Amino acid sequence: MKKFKSAKDTSSKAIILGFSLLFMILIGESFLFVDFSVTYIIVFDSVMLFIWLLILWIYFDTSYKIKNRKLIIRSGPFYSKIKINCIKKIIVGKTSSSGSQLATARKGLVIYNNKDKETYISPKDNAEFVDYIIDIKPSIEIEKYERHILK
């Protein structure tokens, strides 16, 4: 069994910081205004606190584990398994905007299974993750994503 932590880039850190500030302001402002009923304040603050904690849980508890020839993806309360034998292609260095996105950084790995289902993950070290997967199933097609910029 091998566990890989998710990478966290500057943009995801900025988003988490922004959401944290927003939720702190929303929770704090409900105490400042006396026009709201106590019930409203308790319900509103509870919902805001729940959403804030959920976002933090996803951010800090995203990881990828390879165990018993399965890739186990965990992102907070969300959970997914992919059989390594079903993986047919991995694109390295691409940020996907479709499919399952269980990642906290850009330029990760796009994994395609036999049903052409796309899953995006972002381990801290893409090369180490790909090498470990290739040791288990050498027939996986590995493609390096290269962004072409017109000048």
C-alpha positions as CSV (number, residue, x, y, z in Angstrom):
1,M,0.0,0.0,0.0
2,K,1.3,3.5,-0.9
3,K,-0.3,6.8,0.0
4,F,0.1,10.0,-2.0
5,K,-0.9,13.4,-0.6
6,S,-2.5,15.9,-2.9
7,A,-0.6,18.9,-4.2
8,K,-1.8,22.3,-3.1
9,D,-1.0,25.2,-5.4
10,T,-1.2,29.0,-4.9
11,S,-4.6,29.3,-6.6
12,S,-6.2,26.7,-4.3
13,K,-4.6,28.3,-1.3
14,A,-6.0,31.7,-2.3
15,I,-9.5,30.2,-2.8
16,I,-9.4,28.5,0.6
17,L,-8.3,31.8,2.2
18,G,-11.0,33.8,0.4
19,F,-13.7,31.3,1.4
20,S,-12.4,31.4,5.0
21,L,-12.5,35.2,5.1
22,L,-16.0,35.2,3.6
23,F,-17.4,32.7,6.0
24,M,-15.8,34.5,9.0
25,I,-17.4,37.7,7.9
26,L,-20.8,36.1,7.3
27,I,-20.7,34.4,10.7
28,G,-19.4,37.5,12.5
29,E,-21.8,39.9,10.9
30,S,-24.9,38.0,12.1
31,F,-23.8,38.8,15.7
32,L,-23.4,42.5,14.9
33,F,-26.9,43.2,13.7
34,V,-29.6,43.0,16.3
35,D,-32.4,42.9,13.8
36,F,-32.1,39.1,13.4
37,S,-33.8,36.7,15.6
38,V,-31.8,34.3,17.8
39,T,-33.2,31.3,15.9
40,Y,-32.1,32.9,12.5
41,I,-28.6,33.6,13.8
42,I,-28.2,30.0,15.2
43,V,-29.5,28.4,12.0
44,F,-27.6,30.7,9.6
45,D,-24.3,30.4,11.5
46,S,-24.7,26.6,11.8
47,V,-25.2,26.3,8.0
48,M,-22.2,28.6,7.3
49,L,-20.0,26.8,9.7
50,F,-20.9,23.4,8.2
51,I,-20.2,24.5,4.7
52,W,-16.9,26.1,5.8
53,L,-15.8,23.0,7.6
54,L,-16.7,20.8,4.6
55,I,-14.5,23.0,2.3
56,L,-11.6,22.8,4.8
57,W,-12.1,19.0,5.2
58,I,-11.9,18.5,1.4
59,Y,-8.9,20.8,1.1
60,F,-6.8,19.2,3.9
61,D,-7.9,15.6,3.5
62,T,-7.5,14.9,-0.2
63,S,-5.2,11.9,-0.8
64,Y,-4.7,9.0,-3.2
65,K,-3.9,5.5,-2.0
66,I,-2.9,2.4,-4.0
67,K,-4.0,-0.8,-2.3
68,N,-4.8,-4.3,-3.6
69,R,-4.4,-3.1,-7.2
70,K,-6.9,-0.3,-6.7
71,L,-6.5,3.4,-6.7
72,I,-8.5,4.8,-3.8
73,I,-9.2,8.5,-4.0
74,R,-10.4,10.3,-0.9
75,S,-11.4,14.0,-0.9
76,G,-13.0,14.9,2.4
77,P,-16.3,13.0,2.6
78,F,-16.1,12.0,-1.1
79,Y,-14.6,8.6,-2.0
80,S,-13.8,6.8,-5.3
81,K,-12.1,3.6,-6.3
82,I,-10.6,2.8,-9.7
83,K,-9.2,-0.7,-10.5
84,I,-5.7,-0.2,-11.8
85,N,-6.4,-2.9,-14.4
86,C,-9.2,-0.7,-15.8
87,I,-6.9,2.3,-16.3
88,K,-6.0,2.6,-20.0
89,K,-4.4,6.1,-20.2
90,I,-2.9,8.8,-18.0
91,I,-2.2,12.4,-19.2
92,V,0.5,14.0,-17.1
93,G,0.4,17.8,-16.5
94,K,-3.1,18.6,-17.7
95,T,-5.8,20.3,-15.7
96,S,-9.1,18.8,-16.6
97,S,-12.4,20.7,-16.5
98,S,-14.6,17.6,-17.0
99,G,-15.2,14.3,-15.3
100,S,-14.5,13.7,-11.6
101,Q,-12.2,16.3,-10.1
102,L,-10.8,15.1,-6.8
103,A,-7.8,17.4,-6.7
104,T,-6.5,20.5,-5.0
105,A,-4.0,21.8,-7.6
106,R,-3.6,22.3,-11.3
107,K,-1.3,20.4,-13.7
108,G,-2.1,17.0,-12.2
109,L,-3.1,13.7,-13.8
110,V,-6.1,12.9,-16.0
111,I,-6.9,9.2,-15.7
112,Y,-9.0,7.4,-18.3
113,N,-10.5,4.1,-17.6
114,N,-11.8,1.4,-20.0
115,K,-15.2,3.2,-20.2
116,D,-13.6,6.5,-21.2
117,K,-14.5,7.9,-17.8
118,E,-12.2,10.8,-16.9
119,T,-10.9,11.4,-13.3
120,Y,-8.6,14.3,-12.4
121,I,-6.2,14.0,-9.5
122,S,-3.2,16.0,-8.3
123,P,-0.6,14.1,-6.4
124,K,2.3,16.1,-5.0
125,D,4.7,14.3,-7.3
126,N,3.2,13.3,-10.6
127,A,6.3,11.3,-11.8
128,E,6.4,9.2,-8.6
129,F,2.7,8.4,-8.8
130,V,3.0,7.4,-12.5
131,D,6.1,5.3,-11.9
132,Y,4.3,3.4,-9.1
133,I,1.2,2.8,-11.3
134,I,3.4,1.7,-14.2
135,D,5.1,-0.9,-12.0
136,I,1.7,-2.4,-11.3
137,K,0.4,-2.2,-14.9
138,P,3.1,-1.5,-17.5
139,S,0.6,-1.4,-20.4
140,I,-1.0,1.9,-19.4
141,E,-0.5,4.6,-22.0
142,I,1.3,7.7,-20.6
143,E,0.9,11.0,-22.4
144,K,2.7,14.2,-21.5
145,Y,0.5,17.2,-21.9
146,E,2.1,20.1,-23.6
147,R,0.3,23.4,-23.8
148,H,0.9,25.2,-27.1
149,I,0.9,28.9,-26.9
150,L,0.6,31.0,-30.0
151,K,3.0,33.9,-30.3
